Each structure stands twice: as C-alpha cells, then as structure tokens.
Amino acid sequence: MHEMNRRDFLKASAFAAGTILLPKNAQSFFKPTEQLDSFPDAQFIGRNCSGGIMNFRIRPEAEADINKKVYEDFLFPIYREVVGTPPVGTYIATWFETPYGYVYSPGVQLVKNEPTLMPAETLPPSSHGNGFWAEISVPYVNLIFFDEPKSPWYQEIRDYNPKLYYSQVFWVDDIKHASDGTLLYRANELFGTYGDLVYADARAFREIKAEEVEPIHPEVENKRLFINLTYQTLTCYENDVEVYFCQISSGAMYSLDGVVTEDYSTPTGNHYPWRKTVSLHMSGSLTGSGWDTPGVPWNVLFSTGGASIHSVFWHNAFGSPRSHGCINCRPEDAKWIWRWVNPKVGLDPGDVTVSGQVGTLIEVKN
C-alpha cells in the first residue's frame, strides 16, 4: 500500500464528510497551488496597488521613457530603493529598481510570500467563540463567496477576481475542505462587519500569537504621541524621550481649479484614544469619493469623527497626505504603535472602548 500524502488525505476526508463544491464564481480561476507557487521568488516583492496601469521607466525619472506597462496586482522583484525625480506636483522622490526598470514607489505595496505550510485544522476557544486572528502572509489570495456579498466593496469586486491582500487581518472562525482538497479559512470580521461569508486558501493566513502583540513598555506612565501634519511624521515619547519615529499619510484636501471640493483634513489638537481594535471594516461616505475597506488592522481611534491611526495595504505614499482623515502607517509601524499606546488590549477580545482622558495623549499639530 502506498503512503497517503496530506492532500490525498484531505480529499478523502472531504468526500467522507460530504464534498464542498466551489461556487461558480470561484471554479474558473481558483487554483490555489498554482497561485501561491507563481509568485516571484525574491526577498523583496512589490505589488501594483495604484488602482490602474503602472509604468516602469528606463530611469528613475517621471518623464523617462516607459519600458513596460502592467495592470493592478502585478507582482515583481525589487532590487533596491533609489532617489530619483518625482512627477510634477509631488515631492516623494523614492523609486524602486526592478527587472523591468524603475517604478515610482507610492503605488507599490511592499509584500512578502510566506505561506503557512501546515495550517491549523482546528479552531481554539476564545471569548468570541472558536477562532483566531490571522494576517494574510502572501502577496494576495483569491477569495470565495459562499453567499451573496453584502458589503459595498465585496459587491463591487465579486466578478473581478476578488482577493485578500498582504497584511490584512481577519478573524478565522470556520474551516472548510474544498472539493479539490484545499483547506479553506473563513475571513470573518468581528468589528464593523456586514456579515459576509468569505473564504480563502488557509495557507495564505498566518495565525497571530498573543506574545507578538503584548504591550510595549506598559510600566511607563508618561507616554505622549506627537503627529506633525506639515512634515507627515509620527513620534512616540516616553518622559519626553523619543522612542519611536515613522512617516505617515494624514488626511488630504481635494481641489478643482483652486477650489476645495472635499476636505478630509485630520483633526488637530489634543486627543485620547477612545477605541483600539485588532482589525476593523472601515467605510464611510459611500457616494462619490466614498470608501469601504475590509480587514484594516491595528486601529487606534482618537477622535469622535472616526479618525484612526491604522495600517494600510492600498498605497505606499507615506510622507504625503493621502487619507480620508486617518493617520495611515506602514503595517510594522501601525502594529508597534498599537502595542505601545494605552489603553492596553490583547488578542482576546482584541477590542476595547474607553471614555474620557484615558490612555496615551495624542497631539496633532500642523
């Protein structure tokens, strides 16, 4: 008798328990093994997150000849970061050197391809029921709807090869075996959810462990977080000593012919955190320039209008205003800040709400 490998075992188990067929919207493109194996084999990988066509140029200059054009989600190795000439009207001068030429950095999400080779097949208990927080650890992964999508974003992308992206965080609370033997996790949202039933290849999820989100320097009482909107920077102080610094993207104003049409400026003044969540489904102004984004991790909400310090996966324009009022950070920066800012909260429950001047002072100045 030949030895049964894991995939054969999963197939047999699925059929024994009742095969779960992939829905029609997934059958034509969902080839999980091929997808994860097709990503670039490189230490540094970039993803076109610009929302449209991206140009690779022969030199790191905005007006240099175009060597290659690619569509959204195109993945490519990154050799190094260089300083070049930005497009007119912008001042971020960072470019990436790639096999296809030079690409302007703000439209490039920096990703890794670190799939979980043996994903868990059982769910641990928690105060929310069985489940765990998990981060997407591959550049992207196709998602599957087993029910009609409910959120505006999922409704919009359902017929356009929908994906989950590197660094998004979800609550995994269900496991299915697809008819091809693939282990699927449900990417649920505990906070701000519309109730969507979304599944993806389990190997694309990395379970977040309690020790990696333990509070940083919880014994320090005098903490202060300072955001400079002019220089687009964030600094953390302990007893007036700088302990952390990073670039950010704050709220932007949009104008037409010199007239402000939309003002998403980040609220200035002194604030205190009123809520912290591991992950949040963010939406607002769903007409015109509205937004609806699932799986936004490491949220520190600090104003009554909903402004938050949080991670982003949809741009790399740090150092320039870009948001709808929030403070956008790189994933590693947002996670550090989330751990450092008081009040404290762990993975379970992963959410805390307070009132009054409680926790770390957040100063926002122009």
C-alpha positions in Angstrom: 0.0 0.0 0.0 1.4 3.4 -1.0 1.7 6.1 1.7 -1.2 8.7 1.5 0.1 12.3 1.4 -1.7 15.1 3.1 -3.6 16.4 0.0 -4.9 12.9 -0.7 -5.9 12.6 2.9 -7.8 15.9 2.8 -9.6 14.9 -0.4 -10.6 11.6 1.2 -11.8 13.3 4.4 -13.8 15.9 2.4 -15.6 13.2 0.4 -16.2 11.1 3.5 -17.8 14.1 5.3 -19.6 15.4 2.2 -17.8 17.3 -0.5 -18.0 21.0 -0.5 -18.0 22.2 -4.1 -16.5 25.5 -5.0 -19.2 28.0 -6.0 -19.4 29.1 -9.7 -17.7 32.4 -9.1 -14.6 30.5 -7.9 -14.3 27.5 -10.2 -12.9 29.3 -13.2 -9.9 30.9 -11.5 -9.4 29.3 -8.1 -6.2 27.2 -8.5 -4.6 27.8 -5.1 -1.5 25.6 -5.6 -0.7 27.3 -8.9 -1.4 30.7 -7.4 1.0 30.6 -4.5 3.7 28.8 -6.5 3.5 31.5 -9.2 4.7 34.4 -7.0 8.2 35.8 -7.6 11.0 34.1 -5.7 12.6 37.2 -4.3 13.4 38.6 -0.9 11.6 41.9 -1.7 8.4 41.9 -3.8 6.3 44.8 -5.0 2.6 44.8 -5.9 1.0 47.3 -8.2 -1.6 48.8 -5.7 -2.0 52.0 -7.7 -5.5 51.1 -8.8 -4.6 51.2 -12.5 -1.8 50.8 -15.1 1.7 51.2 -13.7 4.7 52.3 -15.8 8.2 51.0 -15.5 10.7 53.6 -16.8 14.3 53.3 -18.1 15.5 55.8 -15.4 14.1 56.9 -12.0 12.6 60.0 -13.6 8.9 60.9 -14.1 9.4 61.8 -17.7 11.8 59.0 -18.7 10.8 56.6 -21.5 8.4 53.7 -20.5 9.9 50.3 -20.7 6.8 48.3 -19.5 3.2 48.8 -18.5 1.4 46.5 -16.1 -2.0 46.2 -14.6 -3.2 46.3 -11.0 -1.8 43.5 -8.7 1.1 42.7 -11.0 4.0 41.4 -8.8 7.7 42.0 -9.4 11.0 41.6 -7.6 12.6 44.7 -6.1 16.3 45.1 -6.3 16.8 48.3 -4.4 15.4 51.7 -3.4 16.8 54.8 -5.2 16.2 58.5 -5.1 15.0 60.0 -8.4 12.8 62.7 -9.9 9.2 62.7 -8.8 6.2 63.6 -11.0 5.2 67.3 -11.2 3.2 68.4 -8.2 4.6 65.7 -5.9 7.7 65.5 -3.7 8.2 61.9 -2.8 11.4 61.1 -4.7 11.7 57.3 -3.9 11.8 54.8 -6.8 12.3 51.1 -6.9 14.7 49.4 -9.3 13.2 46.2 -10.7 13.9 43.7 -13.6 11.6 45.9 -15.8 13.1 49.3 -15.0 12.3 51.9 -12.3 8.9 52.3 -10.8 7.6 55.2 -8.6 7.2 54.0 -5.0 3.9 55.4 -3.8 1.9 52.9 -5.9 3.8 49.9 -4.8 2.8 47.8 -1.8 5.9 46.0 -0.3 4.8 42.4 0.3 6.3 39.0 1.3 5.4 35.5 0.2 5.4 33.4 3.4 2.6 30.8 3.2 1.7 28.7 6.1 2.8 25.2 5.0 0.7 23.3 7.6 -2.3 25.5 8.6 -4.3 24.5 11.7 -7.3 22.3 11.1 -9.0 23.1 14.4 -10.1 26.4 16.0 -9.1 27.3 19.6 -11.7 28.6 22.0 -12.0 32.3 22.8 -14.5 34.8 24.2 -15.8 35.3 20.7 -16.3 31.5 20.2 -13.8 29.2 18.4 -11.4 31.1 16.2 -8.2 33.1 16.0 -6.8 36.3 14.5 -4.8 35.8 11.4 -2.8 38.0 9.0 -2.6 37.5 5.2 1.1 36.5 4.7 1.3 36.2 0.9 1.1 38.9 -1.7 -2.6 38.2 -2.3 -5.0 35.3 -2.4 -8.3 34.7 -4.3 -11.3 34.8 -2.1 -14.5 32.8 -2.5 -18.1 33.8 -1.7 -20.4 31.1 -0.4 -23.2 33.6 -0.1 -24.2 36.8 -1.8 -21.7 39.6 -0.8 -23.2 42.3 1.4 -20.6 45.0 1.8 -20.3 47.6 -0.9 -16.6 46.7 -1.7 -17.3 42.9 -2.0 -20.3 43.6 -4.2 -18.2 45.8 -6.4 -15.3 43.3 -6.9 -17.2 40.0 -6.8 -16.9 39.4 -10.6 -13.4 40.8 -11.0 -11.1 38.1 -9.5 -11.6 39.3 -5.9 -8.6 39.0 -3.5 -7.4 39.5 0.0 -4.1 41.3 0.3 -0.8 41.0 2.3 -1.0 42.4 5.9 -4.8 42.4 6.1 -6.1 40.9 9.4 -9.2 38.8 9.8 -10.9 36.6 12.4 -10.8 33.0 11.3 -13.8 31.2 12.6 -14.7 28.4 10.1 -12.8 25.8 8.2 -14.0 24.0 5.0 -12.5 21.4 2.7 -13.0 22.2 -0.9 -13.7 19.5 -3.5 -10.1 19.6 -4.7 -8.8 19.0 -1.2 -7.8 22.6 -0.5 -8.2 23.7 3.1 -10.2 27.0 3.3 -10.5 29.5 6.1 -13.3 31.9 6.6 -12.0 35.5 6.8 -14.6 37.0 9.1 -14.7 40.5 10.6 -15.8 40.9 14.2 -15.9 44.7 14.2 -17.7 46.7 11.5 -18.7 43.6 9.6 -21.5 43.4 7.1 -21.8 39.7 7.7 -20.0 38.5 4.6 -19.2 34.8 4.2 -15.7 35.0 2.6 -13.2 32.1 2.3 -9.7 31.7 1.0 -6.8 29.2 0.9 -5.8 28.5 4.5 -2.1 28.6 3.6 -2.4 32.4 3.0 -3.1 33.0 6.7 -0.6 33.3 9.5 -2.0 33.0 13.0 -1.2 35.9 15.2 0.1 34.8 18.5 -0.6 36.6 21.8 3.1 37.2 22.6 3.6 39.3 19.4 1.0 41.8 20.5 2.0 42.2 24.1 2.0 45.8 25.3 5.3 47.7 24.8 6.7 49.4 27.9 3.4 49.2 29.9 5.1 50.2 33.1 5.8 53.7 31.6 3.1 56.2 32.7 4.2 59.3 30.9 3.6 58.5 27.2 2.9 61.0 24.5 2.3 60.5 20.8 3.0 63.6 18.5 1.8 63.8 14.9 3.3 66.6 12.7 1.0 67.2 9.7 3.4 69.5 8.0 6.2 67.0 7.9 3.9 63.9 7.9 5.7 62.3 10.8 4.7 60.5 14.0 6.9 60.4 17.1 6.4 58.4 20.3 7.8 59.9 23.6 8.3 58.4 27.0 9.1 61.0 29.6 9.9 63.4 26.7 12.5 61.0 25.3 11.8 59.8 21.7 11.4 56.0 21.5 9.8 55.6 18.0 9.5 57.6 14.8 7.9 57.0 11.4 6.4 58.6 8.3 2.7 58.8 7.9 0.0 59.8 5.5 -2.6 62.1 7.0 -5.9 63.4 5.7 -5.9 65.2 2.4 -7.9 68.1 0.8 -9.0 67.7 -2.8 -9.5 70.8 -5.0 -10.5 71.6 -8.5 -9.3 74.8 -10.2 -8.1 76.0 -6.8 -11.4 75.4 -5.1 -11.5 72.8 -2.3 -14.1 70.2 -3.2 -13.5 67.8 -0.4 -11.8 68.3 2.9 -10.6 65.2 4.7 -8.1 67.0 7.0 -7.0 65.1 10.1 -8.4 66.9 13.2 -5.8 68.8 15.1 -5.4 69.4 18.8 -5.1 67.1 21.8 -6.8 63.7 21.7 -7.0 60.5 23.7 -7.7 57.0 22.3 -11.3 56.0 22.7 -11.1 52.7 21.0 -8.5 50.1 19.9 -9.2 47.1 17.7 -7.0 44.4 16.1 -9.0 44.8 12.9 -11.9 46.8 11.6 -14.0 47.0 8.5 -13.8 50.7 7.6 -16.4 52.5 5.5 -17.8 56.0 5.0 -19.3 58.4 2.5 -20.3 55.6 0.2 -21.4 58.0 -2.5 -19.0 60.0 -4.7 -15.5 59.6 -3.2 -16.6 57.1 -0.5 -14.7 54.1 0.7 -15.3 50.6 2.0 -12.3 48.6 3.1 -12.3 45.2 5.0 -9.6 43.8 7.2 -7.9 47.1 8.2 -5.5 46.2 11.1 -4.1 47.9 14.2 -6.6 50.7 14.8 -6.2 53.4 17.4 -9.3 55.6 17.1 -8.7 59.0 18.6 -11.5 61.5 17.5 -15.2 61.5 17.6 -15.3 61.8 13.8 -13.7 58.3 13.5 -10.1 59.4 12.7 -7.8 56.5 13.5 -4.1 55.5 13.4 -4.0 52.3 11.4 -2.1 50.1 8.9 -2.7 50.4 5.1 -2.2 47.9 2.3 -3.5 50.1 -0.6 -0.7 52.6 -1.0 2.9 53.4 -0.2 2.7 57.2 -0.2 4.0 57.8 3.3 5.3 61.3 3.8 2.4 62.8 1.8 -1.3 63.5 2.7 -3.5 60.7 1.3 -6.2 59.6 3.7 -9.8 60.4 4.5 -8.8 61.9 7.8 -7.0 59.0 9.4 -3.3 58.5 10.1 -2.0 55.9 7.6 1.0 53.9 8.6 3.1 51.1 7.3 2.0 47.7 8.8 5.0 47.3 11.0 4.7 50.9 12.3 1.0 50.6 13.0 1.4 47.4 14.9 4.2 48.8 17.1 2.1 51.9 17.9 -1.0 49.8 18.6 1.0 47.8 21.1 2.6 50.9 22.7 -0.4 53.2 23.1 -2.6 52.9 26.2 -5.2 51.6 27.0 -3.9 48.0 26.7 -5.8 45.3 24.9 -4.8 41.7 24.0 -5.9 39.4 21.2 -8.8 38.3 23.3 -11.1 40.3 23.0 -9.0 42.3 20.5 -11.2 45.4 21.1 -11.5 47.9 23.9 -13.6 51.1 24.2 -13.0 53.8 26.9 -14.2 57.3 27.7 -12.6 60.5 29.0 -9.0 61.4 29.0 -7.8 57.9 29.4 -4.6 56.4 27.9 -1.9 58.0 25.8 -2.1 61.7 24.9 -2.2 62.1 21.1 -1.1 65.6 19.9 -1.9 66.5 16.3 -0.3 69.8 15.1 0.1 71.5 11.7 
